[in-house]
Amino acid sequence: MALTGVQIFKLLPKTNCKKCGFPTCLAFAMALAQGKADIAKCPDVSEESKKVLGEASAPPIRTFDLGSGAKAVKVGGETVLFRHDKKFFNPCALAINIKDNLSDDELAKKAAEAANSEIERVGQKLRVDAVSVEYASNSSAQYEKAVKLVAEKAPDASIILNCKDAAAAEAAVKAVAARKPLVYGATNENAGAMANIAKTHSVPLCACAQGLEALSALTEKLQGLGVNDIVLDSGAKSAKEIIDHNTQIRRAALRKGFKPLGFPVINFVLRDNSIQEVSIASVAIAKYASIVVLSSIEKWKNLALFTLRQNLYTDPQVPMQVEQKIYKVGEPDAAAPLMITTNFSLTYFIVSGEVENSKVPSFLAVMDCEGLSVLTAWAAGKFTAAKISQFIKDSGIESQVSHKELIIPGQVAILSGALEDKLEGWKITVGPREANAIPTFLKSRTV
């Protein structure tokens, strides 16, 4: 159960030494209660208090890294049922399932697709995070060979060993142990052998059972065998089952503090029909899956799922923003046009994209308006003539252009007169109201 700030304060040394970076022990206690500080920052807290506070501050859903290195994916750790309550923190990993009985060329091709799946959208790089290698050949040697090949061709992807044969799984784990693969396939029957593999090689283990009662019994068994990093598979396959099981798991962990279900969830949504598969995957992403495994990763499917995941895992209370600065689109020279907009990510990427489509090299001044769109920022008093003029003067752009002309968004044409007063010697031109008119507008100026 979570402790209040006052309860935490009673367990602290109360020296107000400021070594933790807070002015008082009470301020530190309040930060701990809100999850904004780590008890490790207090050098004088007793071991007994540290144990109590550590257990109390542990997230209701266990957190660990899937994979290793810079591209490892953090799974679990969520604290709310609804993102408007706080936010969702760790975007679910998307994985492609590859059967080990494919030819070497086919294995390499599919692994390379995962490795080359990265796209950029509104400033974020999105990618397929993992490769699940399925034990379909019933040959331990073939499986180990396939796992090695996939790991080689997808060097940054996390590895999921989709194998319930303990002997084959152990051989595969040894081959890619440094990648910290997720071993998928602990059942009630093979729990002892699978737990031994997970403990020996310090890798996470997936508990597989049909239904939540059997699943919780299995996770308790695995924990009793010394395994802590666990992923849950309740056997849910249909959209209805995924919504039902995943919601019950999240509620049990968050609302009831039911530790046997306090782990990340994996959903296999494999379908022959790609439209149906992406629909089921969308349900899993929206309803609490930490890992979603697909049978194929066509570009259109990636874009749809990446976009959904990105939208769900942004903070609904904080707009996405880009850095305030003068951006170069293309290779602008001193005579290139200078346009201005706000730093709302979507606004920036739409505007810069249309400027790029025009093939007219330009300067794009992006002003910090706390992530608000043009009209919203103007209405909130953050995109005003005084603030725009100060930004332009401070940016140093005047020394980079041979003209003094600033193109403002058509939606705030009302600012043109005031801007000409504030920016003495500058010409203020009103640009298009909508971004899709920018190419025509810029091209017409070069004729």
GUDO-164507 format. One line per field, with one value per residue (C-alpha): x, y, z; residue in one letter; residue number from 1. Coordinates in Angstrom, 1 decimal. Example, Ala and Ser with C-alpha at 12.3 -4.5 7.8 and 13.67 -1.06 7.14 Angstrom:
2
xx = [12.3; 13.7]
yy = [-4.5; -1.1]
zz = [7.8; 7.1]
r = [A; S]
k = [1; 2]
***
This chain:
447
xx = [0.0; 1.3; 2.5; 1.5; 4.2; 3.8; 4.1; 7.3; 8.6; 8.4; 10.8; 13.4; 16.3; 14.8; 18.2; 17.3; 20.9; 19.9; 22.1; 19.1; 18.8; 15.6; 15.6; 14.0; 13.2; 9.5; 9.9; 11.8; 9.1; 6.4; 8.4; 8.8; 5.1; 4.5; 7.0; 9.3; 12.3; 14.2; 14.9; 18.5; 19.1; 19.0; 22.4; 21.4; 18.2; 18.3; 18.3; 15.1; 13.4; 14.9; 13.4; 9.9; 10.0; 11.4; 8.6; 6.0; 7.3; 7.7; 5.3; 2.3; 3.3; 6.9; 9.3; 12.2; 14.1; 13.2; 16.5; 19.8; 21.7; 20.5; 17.5; 16.2; 12.5; 11.3; 8.1; 5.6; 5.7; 2.3; 0.3; -3.0; -6.0; -6.7; -4.1; -6.0; -5.4; -1.7; -0.3; 1.0; 4.8; 6.3; 5.0; 4.2; 6.8; 5.8; 7.3; 7.2; 6.9; 9.2; 9.1; 12.4; 11.6; 11.9; 14.9; 17.9; 17.1; 13.6; 14.7; 17.3; 14.8; 12.2; 14.8; 16.1; 12.6; 12.4; 15.9; 14.9; 11.4; 12.3; 10.3; 10.2; 6.9; 6.5; 10.1; 10.1; 11.8; 9.4; 10.3; 9.4; 11.1; 11.5; 11.6; 9.9; 11.5; 8.9; 10.0; 8.2; 10.8; 10.9; 14.7; 16.8; 19.7; 17.6; 16.1; 19.4; 20.7; 17.6; 17.9; 21.5; 20.7; 17.8; 20.0; 22.7; 20.4; 18.4; 21.3; 19.3; 16.0; 15.0; 14.7; 11.7; 12.3; 8.9; 9.6; 8.1; 10.7; 13.1; 16.1; 15.7; 15.0; 18.2; 20.4; 18.9; 19.3; 23.0; 23.5; 22.1; 22.4; 24.0; 20.8; 18.8; 16.0; 12.5; 11.9; 8.3; 6.8; 6.7; 3.7; 2.6; 4.3; 7.7; 7.9; 10.8; 13.0; 12.1; 12.6; 16.1; 16.9; 15.7; 17.6; 20.8; 21.0; 19.2; 16.6; 12.8; 10.3; 6.8; 4.1; 1.6; -1.8; -5.4; -7.4; -6.4; -6.8; -4.4; -2.1; -1.9; -1.2; 1.6; 3.3; 3.2; 4.9; 7.6; 8.2; 8.6; 11.2; 13.1; 12.0; 11.0; 11.0; 7.8; 5.5; 1.9; 0.1; -3.4; -4.2; -6.3; -6.6; -9.8; -10.5; -13.1; -10.7; -7.9; -10.1; -11.5; -8.3; -5.9; -8.4; -8.9; -5.1; -4.5; -7.3; -6.2; -2.6; -3.5; -6.7; -6.4; -2.6; -2.8; 0.9; 0.5; -0.8; 1.4; 3.5; 3.6; 1.3; 2.1; -0.6; 0.0; -2.5; -1.3; -3.8; -3.6; -5.8; -3.6; -6.6; -8.0; -4.6; -4.0; -7.5; -6.8; -3.4; -5.0; -7.2; -4.2; -2.2; -5.1; -5.9; -2.8; -0.6; 3.2; 4.2; 2.2; 3.4; 2.4; 2.8; 3.9; 5.1; 4.1; 4.8; 1.2; 0.6; 3.6; 2.5; -1.0; 0.2; 3.1; 0.7; -1.8; 0.9; 2.5; -0.8; -1.7; 1.7; 2.0; 0.9; -2.6; -2.0; 1.3; 1.4; 4.3; 6.8; 9.9; 12.9; 12.6; 15.1; 15.5; 15.2; 16.6; 14.4; 16.6; 19.7; 18.4; 20.7; 20.5; 17.6; 15.5; 12.0; 11.6; 8.4; 7.3; 5.1; 4.7; 6.5; 3.5; 5.1; 2.2; 2.2; 5.9; 6.0; 3.1; 4.4; 8.0; 6.7; 4.7; 7.7; 9.9; 7.2; 7.4; 11.1; 11.8; 14.7; 13.5; 14.1; 11.4; 11.4; 9.8; 8.8; 8.3; 4.5; 4.4; 3.4; 0.3; -1.0; -1.0; -4.6; -4.5; -1.2; -2.5; -5.7; -3.6; -1.4; 1.7; 2.0; 1.8; 3.5; 5.7; 6.9; 7.4; 9.4; 11.6; 12.2; 13.2; 15.6; 17.2; 17.4; 20.1; 18.3; 18.7; 22.4; 21.6; 19.2; 19.6; 16.0; 13.8; 10.6; 8.8; 5.9; 3.3; 0.5; -2.7; -4.7; -3.1; -3.1; -4.4; -0.8; 0.7; 0.3; 1.5; 4.5; 5.6; 5.6; 7.6; 10.0; 11.2; 12.3; 10.7; 8.1; 5.4; 3.7; 0.6; 1.0; -1.7; -4.3; -3.8; -0.5; -1.5; -1.4; 2.2; 3.8; 1.7; 2.4; 6.2; 6.4; 4.4; 7.0; 9.9; 8.2]
yy = [0.0; 3.5; 5.6; 9.2; 12.0; 12.2; 8.4; 8.5; 11.5; 9.4; 6.9; 9.4; 10.6; 14.2; 15.9; 18.3; 17.8; 18.7; 15.9; 14.6; 17.9; 18.9; 21.7; 19.5; 15.9; 16.7; 18.1; 14.9; 12.8; 14.6; 14.1; 10.3; 10.0; 11.5; 9.3; 12.2; 11.1; 8.0; 6.8; 6.1; 9.8; 9.8; 8.7; 8.5; 6.5; 3.2; -0.2; -1.1; 2.2; 1.7; -1.7; -0.5; 2.5; 0.4; -2.0; 0.7; 2.7; -0.3; 0.1; -2.2; -3.5; -4.7; -2.8; -4.2; -3.9; -6.1; -6.6; -4.9; -1.8; 1.6; 0.1; -1.9; -1.4; -0.7; -2.6; -2.5; 0.2; 1.7; 3.3; 4.3; 2.8; 5.9; 8.2; 11.4; 10.4; 10.7; 9.3; 6.0; 5.9; 2.9; 2.4; -1.2; -3.1; -4.2; -7.5; -9.7; -13.4; -15.5; -19.3; -21.1; -23.5; -20.9; -20.9; -18.9; -16.3; -15.9; -15.6; -13.0; -11.0; -10.9; -10.0; -7.2; -5.9; -5.4; -3.9; -1.4; -0.5; 2.8; 5.9; 9.4; 11.0; 14.4; 14.3; 10.8; 7.7; 4.8; 1.2; -2.5; -3.3; -7.0; -10.3; -13.4; -16.6; -19.4; -23.0; -24.6; -27.0; -29.2; -29.3; -27.8; -27.4; -25.6; -23.4; -22.3; -21.6; -19.5; -17.5; -16.7; -15.7; -13.4; -11.8; -11.1; -9.6; -7.5; -6.4; -3.8; -5.6; -7.4; -11.2; -13.2; -17.0; -18.4; -21.9; -24.2; -26.9; -26.2; -27.9; -26.0; -22.7; -23.2; -23.7; -20.6; -18.5; -19.5; -18.4; -14.9; -14.4; -11.0; -9.7; -10.6; -12.4; -12.9; -16.7; -17.3; -20.5; -21.3; -23.5; -25.4; -28.5; -27.0; -24.3; -25.7; -26.1; -22.7; -21.0; -22.5; -21.1; -17.6; -17.6; -19.0; -16.5; -13.6; -13.2; -12.5; -15.3; -15.4; -17.3; -18.9; -20.2; -20.3; -17.8; -15.5; -18.0; -20.4; -17.6; -16.1; -19.5; -20.0; -16.6; -17.4; -20.7; -19.0; -16.4; -19.2; -20.7; -17.4; -15.6; -12.0; -10.6; -12.1; -11.4; -12.6; -14.4; -15.3; -17.1; -14.2; -14.2; -12.4; -8.7; -9.5; -11.7; -9.2; -6.4; -8.6; -10.3; -7.2; -5.0; -7.4; -7.8; -4.1; -3.5; -6.4; -5.0; -1.3; -1.3; -4.5; -4.6; -8.3; -9.1; -12.4; -10.3; -7.2; -7.9; -6.7; -8.4; -9.9; -10.5; -12.6; -11.3; -13.4; -13.5; -14.5; -11.4; -8.3; -6.0; -8.2; -8.5; -4.7; -4.3; -6.8; -5.3; -1.8; -3.2; -4.7; -1.5; 0.5; -2.0; -2.4; -4.8; -4.2; -6.4; -7.1; -9.8; -9.6; -12.0; -9.4; -5.8; -4.1; -0.4; 0.6; -1.6; -0.1; 3.4; 2.8; 1.0; 3.4; 6.4; 4.8; 3.9; 7.3; 9.1; 6.9; 7.2; 11.0; 13.1; 14.4; 17.4; 18.5; 19.3; 17.9; 20.6; 21.2; 23.4; 27.2; 28.2; 29.1; 26.0; 25.6; 23.8; 22.8; 24.9; 28.5; 31.4; 35.0; 35.8; 32.8; 33.6; 33.7; 32.3; 32.0; 29.6; 28.1; 25.2; 22.8; 19.6; 18.9; 22.5; 22.5; 19.2; 20.0; 23.5; 22.3; 19.5; 21.8; 24.2; 21.2; 20.1; 23.6; 23.0; 26.6; 26.7; 28.7; 29.7; 28.7; 30.6; 28.4; 30.3; 28.8; 29.1; 26.3; 23.8; 25.6; 25.9; 29.3; 30.4; 29.0; 30.6; 34.0; 33.7; 32.9; 35.9; 33.8; 34.6; 38.4; 41.1; 42.1; 38.5; 37.7; 40.9; 40.1; 36.5; 37.7; 40.3; 37.8; 35.0; 36.7; 35.9; 39.5; 38.9; 35.8; 37.3; 40.0; 41.2; 42.2; 40.4; 38.1; 35.9; 35.3; 32.7; 33.9; 33.0; 35.8; 38.5; 40.9; 41.0; 42.5; 46.2; 45.8; 43.8; 46.4; 48.9; 46.6; 45.4; 48.7; 48.5; 45.1; 44.2; 41.9; 39.6; 37.6; 34.0; 31.4; 30.5; 26.8; 24.9; 23.1; 26.4; 27.1; 25.4; 27.5; 30.6; 30.2; 29.2; 32.2; 34.5; 33.0; 33.5]
zz = [0.0; -0.9; 2.1; 2.6; 2.8; 6.6; 7.0; 4.9; 6.9; 10.1; 8.7; 7.6; 9.8; 10.1; 10.0; 7.2; 5.9; 2.3; 0.9; -1.0; -2.9; -1.0; 1.7; 4.4; 5.1; 4.9; 1.4; 0.4; 2.0; -0.1; -3.2; -2.4; -1.9; -5.3; -7.0; -7.9; -5.8; -5.0; -1.4; -2.5; -2.5; 1.3; 2.6; 6.2; 6.1; 8.1; 6.3; 7.9; 6.8; 3.3; 3.0; 4.1; 1.8; -1.1; -0.8; -0.5; -3.4; -5.8; -8.8; -8.7; -12.1; -12.2; -14.4; -16.3; -19.6; -22.6; -24.4; -23.8; -24.9; -26.1; -27.9; -24.9; -24.2; -20.7; -20.0; -17.1; -14.4; -15.2; -12.3; -13.7; -15.6; -17.5; -19.1; -18.1; -14.5; -15.0; -18.2; -19.6; -19.4; -21.2; -24.8; -25.6; -27.6; -31.1; -32.3; -35.4; -35.0; -37.3; -37.5; -37.3; -40.1; -42.8; -45.1; -44.1; -46.7; -45.5; -41.9; -42.8; -44.8; -42.1; -39.5; -41.7; -42.1; -38.3; -38.3; -41.0; -39.7; -38.1; -39.2; -37.9; -36.9; -35.2; -34.0; -32.6; -34.1; -34.0; -34.8; -34.4; -31.1; -31.0; -33.0; -31.7; -33.0; -32.9; -32.3; -35.2; -36.5; -33.4; -33.8; -31.1; -33.5; -36.1; -33.5; -32.1; -35.7; -36.5; -33.3; -34.0; -37.6; -36.5; -33.8; -36.4; -38.9; -36.3; -34.1; -32.1; -31.7; -28.5; -28.8; -27.7; -27.6; -28.4; -27.3; -24.6; -25.0; -22.1; -23.7; -27.0; -25.1; -23.0; -26.0; -27.7; -24.5; -24.3; -27.9; -27.3; -23.6; -23.9; -25.6; -22.5; -24.4; -23.1; -22.7; -23.7; -22.6; -18.9; -18.2; -15.1; -16.5; -17.4; -14.7; -12.9; -15.9; -17.3; -14.0; -13.8; -17.2; -16.3; -13.0; -14.5; -17.3; -15.6; -18.3; -18.0; -18.3; -19.7; -17.7; -20.0; -18.8; -19.8; -17.7; -14.9; -12.0; -13.5; -14.5; -11.0; -9.6; -12.1; -11.4; -7.6; -8.4; -10.6; -7.9; -5.4; -7.7; -7.6; -10.8; -10.5; -14.0; -15.4; -18.4; -18.5; -21.2; -20.2; -23.4; -24.7; -28.5; -29.6; -29.1; -26.4; -24.5; -24.7; -23.4; -20.6; -19.4; -19.7; -18.0; -15.1; -14.8; -14.7; -12.2; -9.9; -9.8; -9.4; -7.4; -5.4; -5.1; -6.2; -6.7; -8.7; -11.6; -11.1; -14.3; -17.9; -20.4; -23.8; -26.5; -29.6; -32.2; -35.2; -38.0; -41.7; -42.5; -42.1; -41.6; -38.9; -37.3; -37.1; -35.7; -32.9; -32.3; -31.9; -29.2; -27.4; -27.6; -26.2; -23.5; -21.5; -23.5; -22.8; -25.8; -29.0; -31.3; -35.0; -37.9; -40.4; -40.4; -43.7; -43.7; -43.7; -40.7; -38.9; -39.5; -38.2; -35.1; -34.4; -34.7; -32.3; -29.8; -30.0; -29.4; -26.4; -24.7; -24.8; -21.9; -22.7; -20.4; -22.0; -25.7; -27.8; -28.5; -30.6; -29.8; -30.3; -33.0; -36.7; -38.8; -42.3; -44.8; -47.7; -48.4; -47.9; -48.9; -47.8; -50.1; -48.9; -47.4; -43.7; -42.2; -38.5; -36.6; -33.1; -31.5; -31.3; -32.8; -35.2; -36.5; -37.0; -38.9; -41.1; -41.9; -42.5; -44.6; -46.9; -47.2; -48.2; -50.7; -52.3; -53.2; -52.1; -49.6; -46.6; -43.1; -40.6; -37.3; -34.6; -31.5; -28.1; -27.3; -24.7; -27.4; -28.5; -32.1; -33.8; -33.1; -29.5; -28.8; -30.1; -28.1; -25.0; -25.5; -26.2; -29.9; -29.9; -31.9; -28.9; -28.3; -32.0; -32.5; -29.5; -30.7; -34.2; -32.7; -30.3; -32.9; -35.0; -38.2; -39.4; -40.0; -42.1; -44.6; -47.1; -46.7; -43.8; -44.6; -42.2; -43.4; -40.7; -40.7; -42.4; -39.3; -37.4; -40.1; -37.4; -36.0; -39.2; -38.3; -34.8; -35.9; -38.4; -35.6; -33.3; -36.0; -37.4; -41.0; -41.5; -44.0; -42.7; -45.2; -44.5; -45.6; -46.3; -43.6; -44.2; -44.5; -47.7; -49.5; -48.6; -51.7; -54.1; -52.1; -52.0; -55.7; -56.8; -55.1; -57.1; -60.5]
r = [M; A; L; T; G; V; Q; I; F; K; L; L; P; K; T; N; C; K; K; C; G; F; P; T; C; L; A; F; A; M; A; L; A; Q; G; K; A; D; I; A; K; C; P; D; V; S; E; E; S; K; K; V; L; G; E; A; S; A; P; P; I; R; T; F; D; L; G; S; G; A; K; A; V; K; V; G; G; E; T; V; L; F; R; H; D; K; K; F; F; N; P; C; A; L; A; I; N; I; K; D; N; L; S; D; D; E; L; A; K; K; A; A; E; A; A; N; S; E; I; E; R; V; G; Q; K; L; R; V; D; A; V; S; V; E; Y; A; S; N; S; S; A; Q; Y; E; K; A; V; K; L; V; A; E; K; A; P; D; A; S; I; I; L; N; C; K; D; A; A; A; A; E; A; A; V; K; A; V; A; A; R; K; P; L; V; Y; G; A; T; N; E; N; A; G; A; M; A; N; I; A; K; T; H; S; V; P; L; C; A; C; A; Q; G; L; E; A; L; S; A; L; T; E; K; L; Q; G; L; G; V; N; D; I; V; L; D; S; G; A; K; S; A; K; E; I; I; D; H; N; T; Q; I; R; R; A; A; L; R; K; G; F; K; P; L; G; F; P; V; I; N; F; V; L; R; D; N; S; I; Q; E; V; S; I; A; S; V; A; I; A; K; Y; A; S; I; V; V; L; S; S; I; E; K; W; K; N; L; A; L; F; T; L; R; Q; N; L; Y; T; D; P; Q; V; P; M; Q; V; E; Q; K; I; Y; K; V; G; E; P; D; A; A; A; P; L; M; I; T; T; N; F; S; L; T; Y; F; I; V; S; G; E; V; E; N; S; K; V; P; S; F; L; A; V; M; D; C; E; G; L; S; V; L; T; A; W; A; A; G; K; F; T; A; A; K; I; S; Q; F; I; K; D; S; G; I; E; S; Q; V; S; H; K; E; L; I; I; P; G; Q; V; A; I; L; S; G; A; L; E; D; K; L; E; G; W; K; I; T; V; G; P; R; E; A; N; A; I; P; T; F; L; K; S; R; T; V]
k = [1; 2; 3; 4; 5; 6; 7; 8; 9; 10; 11; 12; 13; 14; 15; 16; 17; 18; 19; 20; 21; 22; 23; 24; 25; 26; 27; 28; 29; 30; 31; 32; 33; 34; 35; 36; 37; 38; 39; 40; 41; 42; 43; 44; 45; 46; 47; 48; 49; 50; 51; 52; 53; 54; 55; 56; 57; 58; 59; 60; 61; 62; 63; 64; 65; 66; 67; 68; 69; 70; 71; 72; 73; 74; 75; 76; 77; 78; 79; 80; 81; 82; 83; 84; 85; 86; 87; 88; 89; 90; 91; 92; 93; 94; 95; 96; 97; 98; 99; 100; 101; 102; 103; 104; 105; 106; 107; 108; 109; 110; 111; 112; 113; 114; 115; 116; 117; 118; 119; 120; 121; 122; 123; 124; 125; 126; 127; 128; 129; 130; 131; 132; 133; 134; 135; 136; 137; 138; 139; 140; 141; 142; 143; 144; 145; 146; 147; 148; 149; 150; 151; 152; 153; 154; 155; 156; 157; 158; 159; 160; 161; 162; 163; 164; 165; 166; 167; 168; 169; 170; 171; 172; 173; 174; 175; 176; 177; 178; 179; 180; 181; 182; 183; 184; 185; 186; 187; 188; 189; 190; 191; 192; 193; 194; 195; 196; 197; 198; 199; 200; 201; 202; 203; 204; 205; 206; 207; 208; 209; 210; 211; 212; 213; 214; 215; 216; 217; 218; 219; 220; 221; 222; 223; 224; 225; 226; 227; 228; 229; 230; 231; 232; 233; 234; 235; 236; 237; 238; 239; 240; 241; 242; 243; 244; 245; 246; 247; 248; 249; 250; 251; 252; 253; 254; 255; 256; 257; 258; 259; 260; 261; 262; 263; 264; 265; 266; 267; 268; 269; 270; 271; 272; 273; 274; 275; 276; 277; 278; 279; 280; 281; 282; 283; 284; 285; 286; 287; 288; 289; 290; 291; 292; 293; 294; 295; 296; 297; 298; 299; 300; 301; 302; 303; 304; 305; 306; 307; 308; 309; 310; 311; 312; 313; 314; 315; 316; 317; 318; 319; 320; 321; 322; 323; 324; 325; 326; 327; 328; 329; 330; 331; 332; 333; 334; 335; 336; 337; 338; 339; 340; 341; 342; 343; 344; 345; 346; 347; 348; 349; 350; 351; 352; 353; 354; 355; 356; 357; 358; 359; 360; 361; 362; 363; 364; 365; 366; 367; 368; 369; 370; 371; 372; 373; 374; 375; 376; 377; 378; 379; 380; 381; 382; 383; 384; 385; 386; 387; 388; 389; 390; 391; 392; 393; 394; 395; 396; 397; 398; 399; 400; 401; 402; 403; 404; 405; 406; 407; 408; 409; 410; 411; 412; 413; 414; 415; 416; 417; 418; 419; 420; 421; 422; 423; 424; 425; 426; 427; 428; 429; 430; 431; 432; 433; 434; 435; 436; 437; 438; 439; 440; 441; 442; 443; 444; 445; 446; 447]
***
